[in-house]
């Protein structure tokens, strides 16, 4: 067992300790990159990093949710700020590669589990072979999104990097914000929603989330609830796969 993550929140800064060396280094490198190429979205700034302890500025506003899955609705103003954030990450081109999600492995798992169909996976494999790879935050879930007025910012760059098809952040927020009718409607009406990138990313995210549920849930009530949430989205996803 590794050292557990420990987060200390102070008046003007946040101190994080105890993560894996890979995760800590990836986050620190992305914060350093912000001083070279400013991102088009709000994020903390690095104060210090010593190989384990990461200190960053504290964001204003409130987290979109305290848990990974958003259980309550949000205002249209908040929803639009979140959509703007989710679709802006691909515009940043930091001078660091970062970590990558093995997207095809997620789809192959979904096929083996009967979640996706062979024709669907083959269509998405073909798309991935020619899709433009861009930066994505990689973990755009409600606790990592901070909303302040009509602007949203993001924390935790442990899974960030190039090598993602555009739309992963949009899809991650959609999958976990699905129960917010307003946020769901705004995400599904965004221009990216009608693209093959979105269909591909949404399928990858659903498979990834379901794999985590199977790995960590062990028949618990929360796992059953999360599984229903992700599986309920398949019908809507299938309406976009052929795009």
LUMMAR-878684 format. One line per field, with one value per residue (C-alpha): residue number from 0; residue in three letters; y, x, z. Coordinates in steps of 0.5 Angstrom, whole numbers, always signed. Example, Ala and Ser with C-alpha at 12.3 -4.5 7.8 and 13.67 -1.06 7.14 Angstrom:
<nodes>
resi: c(0,1) $
resn: c(ALA,SER) $
north: c(-9,-2) $
east: c(+25,+27) $
up: c(+16,+14) $
</nodes>
This chain:
<nodes>
resi: c(0,1,2,3,4,5,6,7,8,9,10,11,12,13,14,15,16,17,18,19,20,21,22,23,24,25,26,27,28,29,30,31,32,33,34,35,36,37,38,39,40,41,42,43,44,45,46,47,48,49,50,51,52,53,54,55,56,57,58,59,60,61,62,63,64,65,66,67,68,69,70,71,72,73,74,75,76,77,78,79,80,81,82,83,84,85,86,87,88,89,90,91,92,93,94,95,96,97,98,99,100,101,102,103,104,105,106,107,108,109,110,111,112,113,114,115,116,117,118,119,120,121,122,123,124,125,126,127,128,129,130,131,132,133,134,135,136,137,138,139,140,141,142,143,144,145,146,147,148,149,150,151,152,153,154,155,156,157,158,159,160,161,162,163,164,165,166,167,168,169,170,171,172,173,174,175,176,177,178,179,180,181,182,183,184,185,186,187,188,189,190,191,192,193,194,195,196,197,198,199,200,201,202,203,204,205,206,207,208,209,210,211,212,213,214,215,216,217,218,219,220,221,222,223,224,225,226,227,228,229,230,231,232,233,234,235,236,237,238,239,240,241,242) $
resn: c(UNK,UNK,UNK,UNK,UNK,UNK,UNK,UNK,UNK,UNK,UNK,UNK,UNK,UNK,UNK,UNK,UNK,UNK,UNK,UNK,UNK,UNK,UNK,UNK,UNK,UNK,UNK,UNK,UNK,UNK,UNK,UNK,UNK,UNK,UNK,UNK,UNK,UNK,UNK,UNK,UNK,UNK,UNK,UNK,UNK,UNK,UNK,UNK,UNK,UNK,UNK,UNK,UNK,UNK,UNK,UNK,UNK,UNK,UNK,UNK,UNK,UNK,UNK,UNK,UNK,UNK,UNK,UNK,UNK,UNK,UNK,UNK,UNK,UNK,UNK,UNK,UNK,UNK,UNK,UNK,UNK,UNK,UNK,UNK,UNK,UNK,UNK,UNK,UNK,UNK,UNK,UNK,UNK,UNK,UNK,UNK,UNK,UNK,UNK,UNK,UNK,UNK,UNK,UNK,UNK,UNK,UNK,UNK,UNK,UNK,UNK,UNK,UNK,UNK,UNK,UNK,UNK,UNK,UNK,UNK,UNK,UNK,UNK,UNK,UNK,UNK,UNK,UNK,UNK,UNK,UNK,UNK,UNK,UNK,UNK,UNK,UNK,UNK,UNK,UNK,UNK,UNK,UNK,UNK,UNK,UNK,UNK,UNK,UNK,UNK,UNK,UNK,UNK,UNK,UNK,UNK,UNK,UNK,UNK,UNK,UNK,UNK,UNK,UNK,UNK,UNK,UNK,UNK,UNK,UNK,UNK,UNK,UNK,UNK,UNK,UNK,UNK,UNK,UNK,UNK,UNK,UNK,UNK,UNK,UNK,UNK,UNK,UNK,UNK,UNK,UNK,UNK,UNK,UNK,UNK,UNK,UNK,UNK,UNK,UNK,UNK,UNK,UNK,UNK,UNK,UNK,UNK,UNK,UNK,UNK,UNK,UNK,UNK,UNK,UNK,UNK,UNK,UNK,UNK,UNK,UNK,UNK,UNK,UNK,UNK,UNK,UNK,UNK,UNK,UNK,UNK,UNK,UNK,UNK,UNK,UNK,UNK,UNK,UNK,UNK,UNK,UNK,UNK) $
north: c(+0,+7,+13,+16,+22,+28,+35,+41,+47,+54,+61,+62,+55,+48,+43,+36,+30,+22,+21,+16,+20,+19,+23,+28,+29,+30,+35,+39,+39,+42,+47,+49,+49,+54,+59,+58,+58,+60,+56,+58,+56,+58,+53,+54,+56,+53,+55,+50,+42,+38,+31,+30,+36,+40,+47,+51,+57,+56,+57,+62,+59,+53,+46,+43,+37,+34,+27,+24,+23,+30,+28,+35,+40,+46,+53,+55,+60,+54,+49,+54,+56,+48,+47,+53,+50,+43,+45,+50,+45,+42,+49,+49,+46,+46,+44,+37,+31,+28,+22,+18,+14,+7,+9,+3,-2,+1,+0,-7,-8,-6,-10,-16,-15,-14,-7,-4,-8,-10,-6,+0,-1,-2,+4,+8,+5,+7,+14,+14,+12,+19,+23,+29,+28,+34,+36,+34,+35,+27,+28,+33,+31,+35,+36,+38,+44,+50,+55,+63,+67,+65,+62,+55,+53,+46,+43,+36,+35,+28,+25,+31,+30,+30,+24,+24,+25,+32,+31,+27,+32,+34,+26,+26,+31,+29,+22,+24,+30,+26,+27,+35,+36,+43,+41,+35,+39,+44,+39,+35,+42,+44,+44,+38,+33,+32,+30,+23,+26,+26,+19,+16,+20,+18,+11,+11,+14,+10,+4,+7,+8,+2,-2,+2,+0,-7,-6,-2,-4,-11,-11,-5,-1,+5,+1,-2,+6,+8,+2,+4,+11,+9,+4,+9,+13,+8,+9,+16,+15,+10,+16,+19,+13,+13,+21) $
east: c(+0,+3,+2,-5,-6,-7,-9,-9,-13,-11,-13,-9,-6,-7,-2,-2,+2,+3,+1,+5,+11,+8,+2,+5,+11,+5,+1,+7,+10,+3,+3,+10,+8,+2,+8,+11,+4,-2,-8,-15,-18,-18,-13,-9,-2,+4,+8,+13,+14,+19,+18,+12,+9,+6,+3,-1,-6,-13,-18,-24,-31,-34,-34,-39,-40,-37,-37,-35,-43,-47,-53,-57,-59,-55,-57,-56,-51,-47,-48,-46,-39,-38,-39,-34,-29,-30,-29,-23,-18,-17,-15,-8,-2,+3,+10,+9,+6,+3,+0,-5,-11,-11,-17,-17,-16,-23,-27,-24,-26,-33,-34,-31,-36,-42,-43,-41,-42,-37,-39,-39,-32,-29,-32,-29,-23,-22,-24,-19,-13,-14,-17,-13,-10,-10,-9,-14,-15,-17,-21,-26,-31,-35,-30,-25,-29,-30,-35,-34,-40,-40,-33,-31,-24,-21,-16,-12,-8,-5,-8,-7,-4,-3,-5,-13,-18,-22,-28,-25,-27,-33,-35,-32,-37,-43,-42,-42,-46,-52,-57,-57,-62,-59,-52,-54,-58,-52,-47,-51,-53,-45,-43,-38,-43,-45,-38,-35,-30,-35,-38,-31,-30,-36,-36,-28,-31,-37,-32,-27,-32,-35,-29,-27,-34,-33,-26,-27,-35,-35,-42,-43,-50,-46,-43,-50,-52,-46,-47,-54,-52,-47,-51,-57,-53,-52,-58,-56,-49,-51,-55,-48,-44,-46,-44) $
up: c(+0,-2,+2,+2,-1,+4,+2,+6,+4,+7,+6,+0,-2,-3,-1,-3,-1,-2,-9,-14,-16,-23,-22,-18,-23,-29,-25,-23,-30,-33,-28,-30,-37,-35,-34,-41,-45,-41,-42,-44,-38,-31,-26,-20,-21,-18,-12,-10,-11,-8,-11,-7,-4,-9,-7,-11,-11,-8,-13,-12,-12,-10,-13,-18,-14,-8,-11,-17,-20,-19,-16,-16,-22,-23,-26,-34,-32,-28,-34,-39,-35,-35,-42,-44,-39,-42,-49,-48,-46,-53,-55,-50,-53,-47,-48,-44,-47,-40,-39,-44,-43,-47,-51,-55,-49,-46,-52,-53,-46,-47,-53,-49,-44,-49,-47,-54,-61,-66,-71,-66,-64,-71,-73,-67,-68,-76,-73,-68,-73,-77,-71,-69,-62,-57,-50,-45,-37,-37,-30,-31,-26,-21,-15,-20,-23,-19,-21,-19,-22,-30,-30,-29,-27,-26,-21,-21,-27,-25,-31,-36,-43,-50,-54,-53,-58,-57,-53,-47,-42,-45,-45,-38,-35,-39,-36,-29,-29,-33,-27,-28,-33,-35,-35,-39,-44,-45,-46,-51,-55,-55,-62,-61,-59,-66,-68,-69,-63,-58,-60,-59,-53,-50,-51,-48,-42,-41,-41,-37,-32,-32,-31,-25,-22,-23,-20,-14,-13,-11,-11,-6,-7,-10,-15,-17,-18,-22,-26,-28,-29,-34,-38,-38,-43,-48,-52,-52,-54,-60,-63,-64,-66,-73,-74) $
</nodes>
